[in-house]
Amino acid sequence: MSDTYQHPTALGDVAARQLANATKTVPQLDSITPRWLPRFLDWTGVEAGIYRLNRVKNPDAVLVDCSGRDERELPHTFVDYEANPREYMLSAVNTVVDIHTRVSDLYSSPYNQIGEQLRLTIETVKERQESELINNKEYGLLNSADPRQRITTRAGGGPTPDDLDELLALVWKEPGFFLAHPKAIAAFGRECTRRGVPPPTATIHGSPFLTWRGVPLVPSNKVPVENGKSSILLLRSGESRQGVVGLYQPNLPGEQSPGLSVRFMGIDHRAIASYLVSLYCSLAVLTADALAVLDQADVTKYYDYKPEYR
C-alpha cells in the first residue's frame, strides 16, 4: 500500500516555532573547574605588591633551661633574623576584553553581552591563577618544596597508603589537605581498594572528598600528568600555622573579588569598547615543613579484582 501525500490539516512544528521563544542558557565553558586550591588556601593581603618573609636564624642557638631548685645562672640568649629575607612580588594575570557597542546595545536580552563576556573571561583568568599557584617557576607549589620534603613512590608504582603516610610524617604539624590530579586520586583509590582499605569520604564546602587519615584529597587538573606519572602534594595552610599562604593585593580600583579588578578602558573610533581584567596573586611557603611532595606517582596502574571462592 503506497503512501499518498496529504495537505496538512493543522499548523506544523516549523511554522509554529516562529511564534515561540526558546529557553536559552548563559554561555557554557568547558574549561571551568571548581578551583578547590584557592578555596582551601588561607589568603593574606599585601601592601605595594610585596610580601617579605622574615625567618628565625639558627633556631638551635636559642638557649633555655629548665631551672632546678638551686641558684644556678640562667642562660642569656636572643633570636637572630636573616639579614636578607626573601621578598615575594605579586604576579599579574591580565587580558583585555573587546566588544562592539552595536553588539552590546542590540543583543543584550535576556543576557547582558558585556556581563557574559566578562564573566567567562574572569573564569578563565581564575583558572590560570590556580595553574600558576601550582606550576609557576618562581612561587608555584611544585617548585617551592624543599628537596628534603620530596619523596618518590615505592618502586615507582601507584600512590599507596604508605606513600601518603610518608607525606604525613613530613608535614605532621597540623596537615591541611592533599592536592592531586583527579587521575592520581583515582589511582590512590585503586591502591587502597587492592589492600582492602577504601578511603572514607567527607563533605567539605558542600562536596564529597576522599580522605586519608582524616585529611582530604583535593583534586585539581592543574597538577601535571606526564607520561602516566604525576605528583601528590600535602600542605599546611595559614600564616598563624607557619604554613602556605596565598597573596593578593587588596583595594584595587574596580575590584570584583580579592585581587581581581575590571576597569573600563574606553571606546575607540571603531566603536569597540575595551575592559581591562587584572588578577594579582602569588604564594609563599613560610617554613619548609609546610609542604611535601610525592613524585613519580603512576596513575595508569589497574588491577583485576577477582572474588575469592572457598
C-alpha positions in Angstrom: 0.0 0.0 0.0 1.7 3.2 -1.1 1.7 6.4 0.9 -0.2 9.3 -0.7 0.6 13.0 0.1 -2.0 14.8 2.0 -2.3 18.5 2.6 -1.7 19.5 6.2 -4.7 19.8 8.3 -3.0 21.6 11.3 -0.2 24.0 11.9 3.2 22.3 11.7 6.2 22.5 14.0 8.4 24.6 11.8 5.9 27.4 11.4 4.7 27.2 15.0 8.3 27.7 16.3 8.3 31.2 14.7 6.0 32.4 17.5 7.8 30.6 20.3 10.7 31.8 22.5 13.4 29.3 23.0 14.7 29.0 26.6 18.4 30.0 26.5 21.3 29.2 28.8 24.1 31.5 29.6 27.3 30.6 27.6 28.9 27.5 28.9 32.7 27.0 29.1 34.2 23.5 29.3 37.4 24.7 30.9 35.7 25.9 34.1 36.6 23.8 37.1 35.7 24.0 40.8 39.2 25.5 41.5 39.4 24.0 45.0 43.0 25.1 45.7 42.2 28.8 46.2 39.3 27.9 48.4 41.4 25.7 50.7 44.3 28.2 51.0 44.4 31.0 53.5 44.9 34.4 51.8 46.9 37.4 53.1 46.6 40.9 51.7 49.9 42.7 50.9 50.9 46.3 50.6 52.6 47.6 47.5 52.6 44.2 46.0 55.4 42.9 48.2 55.5 40.2 50.9 58.7 39.9 52.9 59.2 36.5 54.5 61.2 37.0 57.7 62.7 33.8 59.3 64.5 32.8 62.7 68.2 32.5 62.0 69.9 29.5 63.7 67.0 28.4 65.9 69.1 25.9 67.7 71.2 28.7 69.1 68.3 30.0 71.3 69.2 28.8 74.8 66.7 27.9 77.5 67.0 26.0 80.7 64.7 24.0 83.0 65.7 25.6 86.3 66.3 23.5 89.3 65.9 24.5 92.9 69.4 25.9 93.1 70.7 29.3 92.3 72.4 28.5 89.0 72.8 31.3 86.5 70.1 31.4 83.8 71.2 31.3 80.2 71.4 34.5 78.2 70.1 34.3 74.6 68.5 36.2 71.7 66.7 35.3 68.5 68.5 36.4 65.3 66.9 37.1 62.0 68.0 36.6 58.4 69.7 39.7 57.1 68.3 39.3 53.5 64.9 37.8 53.7 63.1 36.6 50.6 60.5 39.0 49.1 57.6 37.8 47.1 56.3 40.1 44.3 52.8 39.7 43.2 52.4 38.5 39.6 49.6 39.6 37.3 47.3 37.7 35.0 45.9 40.2 32.5 43.8 40.4 29.4 41.7 43.0 27.6 38.1 42.1 26.6 36.8 43.9 23.4 33.2 44.1 22.5 31.4 46.2 19.7 29.0 48.6 21.2 26.4 47.7 18.5 26.5 44.1 19.7 26.1 45.1 23.4 23.3 47.5 22.5 21.3 45.3 20.3 21.8 41.7 21.6 21.8 42.0 25.4 18.4 40.5 26.2 17.9 38.2 28.0 21.6 38.1 28.9 23.8 41.2 29.0 26.6 40.7 26.4 29.2 42.7 28.3 28.4 40.9 31.5 28.7 37.4 29.9 31.9 38.3 28.1 33.5 39.5 31.4 32.1 36.5 33.4 33.7 33.9 31.1 36.9 35.9 30.8 37.2 36.1 34.6 36.6 32.4 34.9 39.5 31.8 32.5 41.7 34.2 34.4 41.0 32.4 37.7 41.7 29.0 36.0 45.1 30.4 35.1 45.6 31.7 38.6 45.2 28.2 40.1 47.6 26.9 37.5 50.2 29.5 38.4 49.8 28.7 42.1 50.8 25.1 41.4 53.3 25.5 38.5 54.8 29.0 38.5 58.6 28.7 38.3 59.1 31.4 40.9 56.5 30.6 43.6 54.4 27.6 42.4 54.0 24.8 44.9 55.7 22.2 42.8 58.8 24.4 42.5 58.8 25.7 46.2 59.1 22.3 48.0 62.4 21.9 49.9 64.4 18.9 48.5 64.3 17.3 51.9 60.5 17.4 51.6 60.3 15.4 48.4 59.8 11.7 48.1 59.1 9.2 45.4 56.6 6.3 45.3 57.7 2.8 46.3 59.3 1.1 43.3 57.9 3.8 41.0 54.4 2.4 41.3 51.0 3.9 42.1 50.4 6.1 45.1 49.9 3.8 48.1 48.6 4.4 51.6 52.3 4.0 52.7 53.3 6.9 50.4 50.7 9.2 51.8 51.7 8.2 55.3 55.2 9.3 54.5 53.9 12.7 53.4 52.0 13.0 56.7 55.2 12.2 58.5 56.9 15.2 56.7 54.0 17.6 57.2 53.0 16.4 60.7 52.2 19.8 62.2 48.6 20.3 61.5 48.4 19.0 57.9 45.7 20.7 56.0 45.0 18.9 52.7 46.5 16.8 49.9 46.4 18.2 46.4 46.5 15.9 43.4 45.2 15.5 39.8 41.9 13.6 39.7 43.7 10.7 38.0 46.2 10.5 40.9 43.3 10.4 43.4 41.7 7.6 41.4 45.0 5.7 41.3 45.3 6.1 45.1 41.7 4.8 45.5 42.6 1.7 43.4 45.7 1.0 45.6 43.5 1.3 48.7 40.8 -1.0 47.3 43.5 -3.5 46.4 44.6 -3.5 50.0 41.1 -3.7 51.4 41.2 -0.2 53.0 39.0 2.0 50.8 39.4 5.6 51.9 36.4 7.3 53.6 34.8 10.4 52.3 34.0 13.7 54.0 31.7 16.6 52.9 33.6 19.9 52.7 32.2 23.1 51.1 29.1 21.0 50.2 31.1 18.5 48.1 32.4 15.0 48.9 36.1 14.4 49.1 38.1 11.2 49.6 40.2 11.4 52.8 43.2 9.7 54.2 43.9 9.7 58.0 41.2 12.4 58.1 43.0 14.7 55.6 41.0 15.5 52.4 42.4 14.7 49.0 41.6 17.9 47.0 41.5 17.5 43.2 43.0 19.9 40.6 43.5 19.2 36.9 46.4 21.8 37.0 48.7 19.3 38.7 50.6 17.9 35.7 50.4 14.4 34.4 53.3 13.5 32.2 54.0 10.0 30.7 51.5 8.5 33.1 53.2 10.0 36.2 52.0 12.7 38.5 52.6 14.3 41.9 50.7 14.5 45.1 51.2 17.4 47.5 50.5 17.8 51.2 50.1 21.3 52.6 49.7 23.1 55.9 47.8 26.3 55.3 47.7 29.6 57.2 50.0 32.3 58.4 49.4 31.6 62.0 50.4 28.0 61.5 53.6 28.9 59.6 52.1 27.2 56.6 51.4 28.1 53.0 49.6 31.4 52.3 48.1 32.9 49.1 49.0 36.5 48.5 46.8 39.2 46.9 46.6 42.9 46.5 43.5 44.4 48.3 41.5 47.6 47.5 42.2 47.6 43.8 40.4 50.1 41.5 37.4 48.3 40.0 37.8 45.4 42.4 35.4 42.5 41.7 36.8 40.0 44.2 40.0 39.8 46.3 42.9 40.6 43.9 40.8 40.9 40.8 39.7 44.1 39.1 37.8 45.1 35.9 38.3 48.5 34.5 36.7 50.2 31.5 39.3 51.5 29.1 37.1 53.5 26.8 35.6 53.2 23.3 37.8 53.6 20.2 36.9 55.1 16.7 35.6 51.7 15.6 33.0 51.7 18.4 34.9 48.9 20.2 34.6 49.1 24.0 37.5 47.6 25.9 37.7 46.3 29.5 41.0 45.5 31.4 40.8 42.4 33.5 43.6 42.0 36.0 44.3 39.5 38.8 47.3 39.9 41.1 48.5 36.9 43.2 51.4 34.9 44.5 52.1 32.2 47.1 54.6 31.8 49.9 55.7 28.7 51.8 56.5 30.2 55.3 58.5 27.2 56.6 60.0 24.2 54.8 57.9 21.6 56.7 54.6 23.3 55.5 54.8 21.5 52.1 55.8 18.0 51.0 55.6 16.4 47.5 55.3 12.8 46.4 56.8 12.5 42.9 56.6 9.8 40.2 53.2 8.5 41.1 52.0 6.1 38.4 48.3 6.9 37.5 48.0 4.2 34.9 48.0 1.0 37.0 44.8 -1.0 37.2 44.0 -4.3 38.9 41.7 -7.2 38.1 39.7 -7.7 41.3 38.6 -11.4 41.4 36.4 -12.7 44.2 37.8 -15.5 46.3 35.8 -18.8 46.3 36.0 -21.2 49.2 
